[in-house]
Amino acid sequence: MSIANLPTSYLTIAEVAAALRLSKMTVYRMVRAGTLAADRFGKSYRVPESAVEEYIRASGSPAMEDPPGPRS
């Protein structure tokens, strides 16, 4: 396996939870369900930054895509 294929940085479950404004338990559930990719190192999980970015892209909300305009 080449080192070039490895993700450059990993986030902890707590960091992912803070970034997505979710609880740590919700992030653990997402990892166990396969909704969010993660690798296990010993007893803890680490989530590649690219997996978090992909999750955000895949679950993009319409509210973020269409900024609110002036209301008449």
OpenMM code with the backbone's topology and positions (N, CA, C; nanometers):
from openmm import Vec3, app, unit

residues = "MET SER ILE ALA ASN LEU PRO THR SER TYR LEU THR ILE ALA GLU VAL ALA ALA ALA LEU ARG LEU SER LYS MET THR VAL TYR ARG MET VAL ARG ALA GLY THR LEU ALA ALA ASP ARG PHE GLY LYS SER TYR ARG VAL PRO GLU SER ALA VAL GLU GLU TYR ILE ARG ALA SER GLY SER PRO ALA MET GLU ASP PRO PRO GLY PRO ARG SER".split()
positions = [
    Vec3(0.0848, -0.1176, 0.0000),
    Vec3(0.0000, 0.0000, 0.0000),
    Vec3(0.0893, 0.1238, 0.0000),
    Vec3(0.0530, 0.2191, -0.0815),
    Vec3(0.1313, 0.3413, -0.0935),
    Vec3(0.0860, 0.4449, 0.0082),
    Vec3(0.1797, 0.5172, 0.0611),
    Vec3(0.1477, 0.6229, 0.1572),
    Vec3(0.0709, 0.7354, 0.0881),
    Vec3(0.0870, 0.7513, -0.0422),
    Vec3(0.0180, 0.8571, -0.1162),
    Vec3(-0.1330, 0.8377, -0.1159),
    Vec3(-0.1806, 0.7148, -0.0950),
    Vec3(-0.3238, 0.6862, -0.0958),
    Vec3(-0.3909, 0.7091, 0.0389),
    Vec3(-0.3142, 0.7369, 0.1426),
    Vec3(-0.3713, 0.7560, 0.2754),
    Vec3(-0.4261, 0.8971, 0.2903),
    Vec3(-0.5371, 0.9122, 0.3640),
    Vec3(-0.5892, 1.0467, 0.3899),
    Vec3(-0.4866, 1.1296, 0.4657),
    Vec3(-0.4867, 1.2584, 0.4410),
    Vec3(-0.3854, 1.3429, 0.5036),
    Vec3(-0.4161, 1.3767, 0.6482),
    Vec3(-0.5451, 1.3833, 0.6842),
    Vec3(-0.5733, 1.4127, 0.8239),
    Vec3(-0.7029, 1.3466, 0.8691),
    Vec3(-0.7029, 1.3130, 0.9949),
    Vec3(-0.8177, 1.2476, 1.0581),
    Vec3(-0.8736, 1.3386, 1.1663),
    Vec3(-1.0030, 1.3248, 1.1910),
    Vec3(-1.0692, 1.3970, 1.2988),
    Vec3(-1.1205, 1.2979, 1.4017),
    Vec3(-1.1255, 1.3402, 1.5257),
    Vec3(-1.1850, 1.2564, 1.6292),
    Vec3(-1.3367, 1.2675, 1.6193),
    Vec3(-1.4053, 1.1784, 1.6870),
    Vec3(-1.5516, 1.1829, 1.6904),
    Vec3(-1.5983, 1.3163, 1.7485),
    Vec3(-1.5318, 1.3632, 1.8530),
    Vec3(-1.5686, 1.4904, 1.9159),
    Vec3(-1.5505, 1.6070, 1.8193),
    Vec3(-1.4434, 1.6058, 1.7406),
    Vec3(-1.4209, 1.7130, 1.6439),
    Vec3(-1.5269, 1.7122, 1.5343),
    Vec3(-1.5642, 1.5933, 1.4892),
    Vec3(-1.6694, 1.5814, 1.3874),
    Vec3(-1.8020, 1.6316, 1.4445),
    Vec3(-1.8319, 1.5914, 1.5665),
    Vec3(-1.9568, 1.6335, 1.6306),
    Vec3(-1.9632, 1.7850, 1.6415),
    Vec3(-1.8538, 1.8471, 1.6797),
    Vec3(-1.8508, 1.9933, 1.6918),
    Vec3(-1.8664, 2.0597, 1.5555),
    Vec3(-1.8008, 2.0054, 1.4537),
    Vec3(-1.8066, 2.0644, 1.3207),
    Vec3(-1.9461, 2.0549, 1.2602),
    Vec3(-2.0146, 1.9428, 1.2859),
    Vec3(-2.1480, 1.9221, 1.2294),
    Vec3(-2.2597, 1.9670, 1.3234),
    Vec3(-2.2205, 2.0133, 1.4420),
    Vec3(-2.3166, 2.0549, 1.5457),
    Vec3(-2.4128, 1.9418, 1.5809),
    Vec3(-2.3537, 1.8248, 1.6070),
    Vec3(-2.4273, 1.7061, 1.6482),
    Vec3(-2.3684, 1.6562, 1.7791),
    Vec3(-2.4392, 1.5637, 1.8424),
    Vec3(-2.3829, 1.5020, 1.9623),
    Vec3(-2.2838, 1.3936, 1.9201),
    Vec3(-2.1938, 1.3591, 2.0114),
    Vec3(-2.0982, 1.2528, 1.9819),
    Vec3(-2.1707, 1.1215, 1.9568),
    Vec3(-2.2789, 1.0951, 2.0307),
    Vec3(-2.3536, 0.9713, 2.0135),
    Vec3(-2.4121, 0.9619, 1.8723),
    Vec3(-2.4598, 1.0740, 1.8194),
    Vec3(-2.5145, 1.0755, 1.6838),
    Vec3(-2.4057, 1.0424, 1.5827),
    Vec3(-2.2866, 1.0961, 1.6022),
    Vec3(-2.1756, 1.0671, 1.5114),
    Vec3(-2.1380, 0.9190, 1.5204),
    Vec3(-2.1337, 0.8633, 1.6423),
    Vec3(-2.1071, 0.7194, 1.6568),
    Vec3(-2.2121, 0.6374, 1.5830),
    Vec3(-2.3376, 0.6765, 1.5926),
    Vec3(-2.4449, 0.6044, 1.5223),
    Vec3(-2.4265, 0.6122, 1.3717),
    Vec3(-2.3869, 0.7289, 1.3221),
    Vec3(-2.3634, 0.7457, 1.1788),
    Vec3(-2.2488, 0.6557, 1.1317),
    Vec3(-2.1449, 0.6451, 1.2116),
    Vec3(-2.0309, 0.5596, 1.1773),
    Vec3(-2.0743, 0.4136, 1.1755),
    Vec3(-2.1453, 0.3715, 1.2786),
    Vec3(-2.1889, 0.2307, 1.2860),
    Vec3(-2.2866, 0.1954, 1.1746),
    Vec3(-2.3695, 0.2925, 1.1327),
    Vec3(-2.4672, 0.2687, 1.0259),
    Vec3(-2.4027, 0.2745, 0.8871),
    Vec3(-2.2806, 0.3256, 0.8796),
    Vec3(-2.2136, 0.3364, 0.7513),
    Vec3(-2.2441, 0.4664, 0.6780),
    Vec3(-2.3148, 0.5565, 0.7430),
    Vec3(-2.3474, 0.6862, 0.6837),
    Vec3(-2.2243, 0.7745, 0.6743),
    Vec3(-2.1327, 0.7572, 0.7674),
    Vec3(-2.0097, 0.8352, 0.7721),
    Vec3(-1.8928, 0.7377, 0.7812),
    Vec3(-1.8013, 0.7474, 0.6864),
    Vec3(-1.6858, 0.6573, 0.6840),
    Vec3(-1.5902, 0.6895, 0.7983),
    Vec3(-1.5359, 0.5863, 0.8602),
    Vec3(-1.4395, 0.6048, 0.9685),
    Vec3(-1.3489, 0.4827, 0.9763),
    Vec3(-1.2324, 0.5019, 1.0340),
    Vec3(-1.1382, 0.3930, 1.0573),
    Vec3(-1.1211, 0.3765, 1.2070),
    Vec3(-1.0993, 0.2538, 1.2474),
    Vec3(-1.0821, 0.2268, 1.3891),
    Vec3(-0.9333, 0.2093, 1.4193),
    Vec3(-0.8854, 0.2854, 1.5159),
    Vec3(-0.7486, 0.2746, 1.5623),
    Vec3(-0.7548, 0.2340, 1.7083),
    Vec3(-0.7245, 0.1097, 1.7356),
    Vec3(-0.7360, 0.0602, 1.8726),
    Vec3(-0.8811, 0.0617, 1.9151),
    Vec3(-0.9106, 0.1343, 2.0217),
    Vec3(-1.0474, 0.1410, 2.0727),
    Vec3(-1.1231, 0.2645, 2.0261),
    Vec3(-1.0592, 0.3485, 1.9455),
    Vec3(-1.1258, 0.4721, 1.9050),
    Vec3(-1.1405, 0.4809, 1.7534),
    Vec3(-1.2345, 0.5629, 1.7116),
    Vec3(-1.2581, 0.5866, 1.5699),
    Vec3(-1.1935, 0.7175, 1.5293),
    Vec3(-1.1495, 0.7224, 1.4049),
    Vec3(-1.1006, 0.8464, 1.3445),
    Vec3(-1.1697, 0.8593, 1.2093),
    Vec3(-1.2131, 0.9813, 1.1797),
    Vec3(-1.2878, 1.0073, 1.0575),
    Vec3(-1.2014, 1.0926, 0.9651),
    Vec3(-1.1784, 1.0462, 0.8425),
    Vec3(-1.1013, 1.1287, 0.7481),
    Vec3(-1.1762, 1.2581, 0.7173),
    Vec3(-1.1031, 1.3675, 0.7057),
    Vec3(-1.1661, 1.4952, 0.6721),
    Vec3(-1.2453, 1.4845, 0.5431),
    Vec3(-1.1930, 1.4079, 0.4480),
    Vec3(-1.2618, 1.3930, 0.3195),
    Vec3(-1.3984, 1.3266, 0.3364),
    Vec3(-1.4123, 1.2367, 0.4343),
    Vec3(-1.5414, 1.1720, 0.4591),
    Vec3(-1.6430, 1.2720, 0.5139),
    Vec3(-1.5971, 1.3639, 0.5978),
    Vec3(-1.6871, 1.4665, 0.6519),
    Vec3(-1.7307, 1.5598, 0.5394),
    Vec3(-1.6362, 1.6003, 0.4546),
    Vec3(-1.6696, 1.6874, 0.3419),
    Vec3(-1.7682, 1.6190, 0.2477),
    Vec3(-1.7472, 1.4912, 0.2209),
    Vec3(-1.8378, 1.4154, 0.1339),
    Vec3(-1.9770, 1.4048, 0.1962),
    Vec3(-1.9834, 1.3816, 0.3263),
    Vec3(-2.1126, 1.3740, 0.3948),
    Vec3(-2.1883, 1.5062, 0.3827),
    Vec3(-2.1163, 1.6160, 0.4018),
    Vec3(-2.1793, 1.7478, 0.3921),
    Vec3(-2.2298, 1.7716, 0.2500),
    Vec3(-2.1485, 1.7362, 0.1496),
    Vec3(-2.1902, 1.7524, 0.0109),
    Vec3(-2.3123, 1.6681, -0.0214),
    Vec3(-2.3117, 1.5433, 0.0250),
    Vec3(-2.4209, 1.4504, -0.0049),
    Vec3(-2.5506, 1.4888, 0.0642),
    Vec3(-2.5402, 1.5503, 0.1806),
    Vec3(-2.6612, 1.5838, 0.2552),
    Vec3(-2.6908, 1.7329, 0.2511),
    Vec3(-2.6340, 1.8020, 0.1536),
    Vec3(-2.6530, 1.9471, 0.1432),
    Vec3(-2.7997, 1.9843, 0.1480),
    Vec3(-2.8296, 2.0775, 0.2328),
    Vec3(-2.9686, 2.1181, 0.2479),
    Vec3(-3.0035, 2.2239, 0.1451),
    Vec3(-3.1273, 2.2243, 0.0979),
    Vec3(-3.1697, 2.3249, 0.0010),
    Vec3(-3.1570, 2.4661, 0.0560),
    Vec3(-3.1698, 2.4827, 0.1860),
    Vec3(-3.1599, 2.6147, 0.2474),
    Vec3(-3.0205, 2.6733, 0.2264),
    Vec3(-2.9192, 2.5890, 0.2249),
    Vec3(-2.7835, 2.6377, 0.2063),
    Vec3(-2.7565, 2.6676, 0.0587),
    Vec3(-2.8218, 2.5961, -0.0328),
    Vec3(-2.7997, 2.6144, -0.1747),
    Vec3(-2.8684, 2.7404, -0.2246),
    Vec3(-2.9862, 2.7731, -0.1730),
    Vec3(-3.0608, 2.8906, -0.2146),
    Vec3(-3.0641, 2.9900, -0.0998),
    Vec3(-2.9743, 3.0893, -0.1030),
    Vec3(-2.9751, 3.1865, 0.0069),
    Vec3(-3.1057, 3.2646, 0.0072),
    Vec3(-3.1537, 3.2970, 0.1250),
    Vec3(-3.2800, 3.3704, 0.1329),
    Vec3(-3.2663, 3.5093, 0.0725),
    Vec3(-3.3644, 3.5481, -0.0027),
    Vec3(-3.3646, 3.6796, -0.0648),
    Vec3(-3.4566, 3.7730, 0.0138),
    Vec3(-3.4657, 3.8951, -0.0301),
    Vec3(-3.5544, 3.9896, 0.0392),
    Vec3(-3.6995, 3.9460, 0.0228),
    Vec3(-3.7721, 3.9585, 0.1291),
    Vec3(-3.9147, 3.9220, 0.1255),
    Vec3(-3.9974, 4.0451, 0.0925),
    Vec3(-4.0946, 4.0259, 0.0080),
    Vec3(-4.1810, 4.1387, -0.0300),
    Vec3(-4.3076, 4.1365, 0.0482),
] * unit.nanometer
topology = app.Topology()
chain = topology.addChain("A")
for resn in residues:
    res = topology.addResidue(resn, chain)
    for name in ("N", "CA", "C"):
        topology.addAtom(name, app.Element.getBySymbol(name[0]), res)
